Amino acid sequence: MRAAGFWAALIVAAPLVAQEMGPVTPTAVTYHFTSVSIVEVDGSYRGLMQKPFTYTFRRADPDFAATPLDDVTIPFGRYTGVGICFENHQEVTLDAVRYEGRSGTLFQHGDLVSTTAAGVARAGGTVVESVLSGGPPIQCTSFRFPSPLCIADGPGDCQPGDQIFSASAIDGDAGSATGDLILNLLLDLMHSVFVDADTGALQGMPMLQITVGAPGAGVHLSRNFDGAVADVSVLFGPDRSVLSARVSKWPLSAALNGMCVGQSDVMLRDGAAHDGPTFISRFDPNGGGALQIPATQACNNASECNSVGVNVIRDLLQPVGASATVRCVADAEADPPYLGYVYHGGPGGDRSTVTLEISRIVDPGDLFGICSAETAVARHPGTCAAQNRSTDGYP
């Protein structure tokens, strides 16, 4: 379970209302990070970053960015995770990327589109343009260490199983240690931005997670049903734990009612105090991989963050080109019911099964052993894709 850590940690935008809209894979997305904090065992946050920074994710670059925080000084203690916050405002660049939704009045399915100074996607020159995703001005996400990180001047202050911070300098008088902390920024660019085919307006934002040390992995499922596009994006931590998952389709009225659209953070109703929505799931890596995740469609205040059903995804861990299935059941019918938690659930889908293709795998540490040399993407170490492997592996 990954607690959100901040109330603004994961906001799901309201359903899109354009008549014809579809996804694109952006050329680049720039994030503006405002803070990085380390989480103490009592749940409090201690700031690590001296000044804000920006990072641009490009589809031409290797997946998953490693961003070192050099020479950070951290007081002695035991820590359970890190959190990172960023502006709810990203610069999105489209440079002749393929529109994969249904045809509209402005452009057709399969057209190549680019951003303009007015923020409208059209054929033509590329200009950086801001896209607001909705919700509060700052959003945050967090990563819980598989085991506590201990920072001390002697091993006697740590507990069995703790990770020991690799310090370059220790100041016993100040009670602190200095060293480098490697943050991995995990982002799935595929089909992460939506374009209105009638007006060209852009909406949406890629799903971001962080890890410390090793990067983790990602799996993307996708399929185009005559202009109706369905996607599943799953990001894993370095210990194979599921960090986040999102199920999407457009148009929302498409006859793919076996899957429930949404992200997998819910507001727990167990009587305990929660800072915000909490990611919950059940994952079994055996037998091809099975994942159960709730689907939350709106999460803008405490009365929302309620699931509409649990997506059961089977055969997730296979090579690219293989098929996985998605079937949404009522939360009460999950295994175990409500995944063992207390929250407000929904009725699920229409009990049909949707089949999607495993279209992209990012696994630089070979956690799952499903990325083969035959499907490797050029200049993207650890990435395999079902298409365009000589360029970037994106549609």
N, C-alpha and C positions, 0 to 999 in steps of 0.2 A: 504494500500500500504506500502511495506517495502522497503525503499531505501537501496541499497547495502552498501553505506557509504564509501567504498574503491573500487578503480577500480578492484582490485584483489578479490573482495568479492565472486564471484561465477563464476568459469571458467568451462565450459563444455568441456570435452575432445573431440577430433576429433573422428569420428566414428571408431569403431574397425574394423580391416581388416582381422583378422584370419579366416581361412576357417571354422573351427568348434570351437565354443566357447560357454560357458554357465556359469550361475551364481552359486556361493556357498554362504553360510552364514558363515562368518569367526568365528573361536573360539574366537579370540581377535583382537582388533585393538588399537594401541597406537598412540595418538596424542601428538605433542610437541607444547604447546602454548607459544607464544612469548610476547604477550601484552594483557592487558585488559584496555579499556578506557571508560570513561563516556562522553556522548555527551551533550554539552551545547546548550542552546536555539538558539544560532547563528550558530549552526552546527559544531563548532570546537570541537576537541577531547582533553580530559585531561586524562593523564595516571594514572592508579590506582595500577598497579601491580609492585612490587619491583623487582621480578626476575621471569624468565620463569619457567614453570612447565609442567609436563607430566601427562597424564591420560590414563589409559587403559580401554577400554570398552570391557566387556566380555559377551558372550551370556549366561553364567551361572548366571550372576548378575542381580538384578532388573533393569528394563528399566529406562532410564533417570537418569543421575547422578547429584546429588546436590553437588556443589563445593563451599564452603564458602570462601569469601575473608575476613579474620578476621582483625578487627581493621584498616580499611582503613580510611584515613583522606581526606575529600573532602571539598573544599572551599564552602562558602555560595553561593547559587544561585539556579536556576531552571534548571533541566536537562531533556532531552527528550528521552534518550536511552543509551544503552551500546553497545560496539563493542569488539570483541575478534579476535585476529589474531593467526595463527598457521602455522607451517612449512608445505609446500606442499610435505610431505614425511611422510608416516605412516609405522609403523611396523605391519605387518599382520601375524597372526598365524592361520594355518589350522591344526586341530588335528582330523583326520578321519571324515571330514565333507563330506556331500553327494554332488557330482557333478550332476547338474540338466540340463545340456545342451545336445546337440546331441553328439553321440559317435564319437570319433576320433581315430587316430592311437595309442595314448598313453593310453587312458582309455575310458571307456564306460559310457553311461548314467546310473546313479545310483551308480557308483563307489565311494568308500570312499577315499578321498585324503588328504594329509598332506603336509606342506611346508618342504623344505629342505634347506640346507645351500646355495645352488646355486640359490635359489629363484624359483625353479621349483616344481610344485605340483605333488607329487607322493604318492603312498602307502608307508608308512614307518614312521620314527621318525619325531618329530616336532621340527623345528628350526625357531626362529624369523627371518623374512626377510623383508627388506624395499621394499616398492612399491611406485614409483613415479606416480603421477596422470597427469603430464603434466601441462604446464602453468608456471607462475612466481613462485619463491621460497617461497613466503609468500602469504597465502590467508587469508581472513577475512570474518566475517559475523557479522551482527548487529541485535539488537532487539529494537524496538521503544516502549517505555512505553505506556500503554493505556491512561494514563494521566501524565503530567509532575511530576517529583520527586522534591520536594522542600526541600532544606537544609538551615535552618536559625536558628537564636537564638530567634525567636519569630514568632507566627503565622501571625502577621501583614505583614510580608514580603512575604507571600505566596498568591496565588490566589485561588478563589473558585474552587473546584474540584481537586486541586493538591494532590498528595500523599505526606505525611510527612515522611521524613527519620527518622527512629528510631535510634537515636544517643545514644551511651553510654557515650559520653563526648562532651562538646561544649567549644570551645576556642574563646570567643568573641574578644579578642585582635588580634588573628591571623585570625579571620573571617573564621573559619572552624569547622567542626564537625567530630567526629570519631565514627564508628560503623561497624557492619558486613553487608556485601552484599552477598546474596545467589544467585549464578549463577546456573542455571539448564542447563546441556548439553544434548541436544536432538539428538539422533542418531538412525537411522533405520539400523540395521545390516543385515536384511533379504535380501538375494540376492544382496548384496552390492559390492561384488568382483567378477570379471570374470576370468575364467580359460580357457586357450587355450588347447583344448583336444588333439591337435597334438604335442605341445611342452611343455605344462605344465606351460607356462609363466602366470603371474598374471597381471591383469590390474584393474583399477577402484578405487573408493574411496567412503565410505559412505557419505550420506548427513548429515551435521551438522548444527544445529541451537541452539540458546541460548534463555533463558528467565530469568527473575529476579523475585524472590518470588515463586509463584506457577509454576509448570513445564509445564502445557499444556497437549497435547494429540497427538496421532499418529494413523493413519489407513493405513494398507497395503492390497492392492488387488493383487492377483496373480492367474496364471493358467498356466499349462503346456499343450501345444498342440502338442503331439507326439514329444517332444524334443524341440519345440519352446516355449520359456518361456516369458510371458508377466507380467509386474509388474507396479503397481502404488503405490507410497509412498507419503503420505501427512502428514505434521506436523502442529499442531495448537498451538497458544499461549494460555495463561490462560484466555483470554477474548473471546475464540473461533475464533479468527481471524486466517486466514491461513498464516503460516510463509513461507512455501515452498512446492513445489510439483514436483515430477519427474515421467515421464512415460517412460518405457523402454521395449524393446523386443529384443530377440536374437534367431536366427540370424536376422539381419536387413532385409533380403530378405524374411522372413517368411510372409505367406499370412494373415497378420493381419492388413491390410491397412486401416481399419476403425479407428485406433488410430495413432496419430502422436507422434513420439519419441522425447523427449527433456525435458529440465528443463524450469521453468516458469519465467525466468528473461529476459527482453528485454531492448534494448537501446531505451529510449523514444526520439522521434524526434519532440518535441513540442516547440523548440526554446530556452528552458531554459537550464541552465548549469547543467549537471548531472555528479557526480563523477564516475559513472559506470552503469552497468545494474541494473534495478529496477524490483523487483518482483511485478507482478500485477495479480489480479484474481477477480472473482465474486463468492461469496459463499452465498447460501441460506440454512440454517440449517433445514428448514421446509420440510414436506412431504418426509422424507427419506434422505434429503440432496442432493443438487445439486451444483456442482463446475465447473466453467469455468476457464481454464488456458491455456495460449499460450504455444507452444512448440518451444523452441530454441535449435538448435542442435550444434551450435558453437558460442563461445563468447570469442574469444581471443584478439579482438581489437575492436575499436569503429565502424568500418565499418560492423562488424558482429552483433551478438545479434539480429537477425531478426527472427520472428516467421514463422513457416511453416504452422500453423493452430492452432485453438483453440480446445482443448479436452474438451468435455462436459461430465462430469461424473455424473451419476444419481444413486440414492439409495446408496449413500456412507455411510450414517450413519445408519447401520443396524447391528444386531449381527453377530458374526463370523459364517461362513457357508452359509450366505445369498449371493445373487448375486447382483453385481452392473454392470452398463454398461458404456462403453466408446465409444464416437463417435466424430471424429475430423471433424470440419466444417471450412470453410474459415474464417479468422479473420473478414472479412466484414460481415459475417453471424452470428457472435456472438450476444448476447443480453446483452447490447447494442453493436452495431458494434465496433470492436476493443476494447471492454470492456470499452469504454469511454475514451480511451487514443489515443495518436498519436504515431505510430510506423510502421515499415515496416512489413506487414503481408504476409501470403501465401495462397495457394489454399485449404488447408485442406486435408482430406483423401478421400477414395473412396465412402464415404457416408454409408458404412456398419457399423454395431454395433458389438462391441466386448464385450462379457460377461466374467467378472472375478469374482472370489470368494473373499469375505472378509475373509482374512486368519489370520489377526492379528490386535488386537486393544490394544493400550497402553493408559490408561486414569486413572492415579492414583487419580485425583481429581474428577472423575465421571462427567466430563463436559457434556457428551452427554447421559449418562445413558444407554449405549448399551452393556456394558460388564457384563455378568451374572456369577453367582457362578458356574453354570454348565460347563462353558467353561474357568474358571479361570486357570491360569498357576501356578503351584506350585513354591513357593519362588520368585514369581515375582508379588508383590502387584499391583493391578490395570491393569494387563495384561490378555487378553483372546486370545485364539488361537484355530485354527481348528484342530491342530494335536499336538502330543507329549506334552500334557499338564502336564504330570507327571514329565517331565524333564525341558525343557526350552521353549517349544512352537514353536521351529523352525523346518524346514524340515531337 
